[in-house]
C-alpha cells in the first residue's frame, strides 16, 4: 500500500515537472 502511494506521489510530481517544462516552452514560444 505504502509503495503504491509513493509511486503515485512520484508520478504526480513528475507530471508537475513536465507541466512546468511545457509551460516554460509555451511561454518561450509566445515571446517570439
C-alpha positions as CSV (number, residue, x, y, z in Angstrom):
1,X,0.0,0.0,0.0
2,X,2.7,2.5,1.0
3,X,4.7,1.6,-2.1
4,X,1.7,2.3,-4.3
5,X,1.2,5.7,-2.6
6,X,4.9,6.5,-3.1
7,X,4.8,5.6,-6.8
8,X,1.6,7.6,-7.2
9,X,3.2,10.6,-5.5
10,X,6.3,10.3,-7.7
11,X,4.1,10.2,-10.8
12,X,2.2,13.3,-9.7
13,X,5.5,15.1,-9.1
14,X,6.8,14.0,-12.5
15,X,3.6,15.3,-14.1
16,X,4.0,18.6,-12.3
17,X,7.6,18.9,-13.5
18,X,6.6,18.0,-17.1
19,X,3.8,20.7,-16.9
20,X,6.3,23.2,-15.7
21,X,8.6,22.4,-18.6
22,X,5.7,22.6,-21.0
23,X,4.6,25.9,-19.6
24,X,8.1,27.3,-19.9
25,X,8.4,26.2,-23.5
26,X,4.9,27.5,-24.3
27,X,5.7,31.0,-22.7
28,X,9.0,30.9,-24.5
29,X,7.3,30.3,-27.8
30,X,4.8,33.1,-27.1
31,X,7.7,35.6,-26.7
32,X,8.7,35.1,-30.4
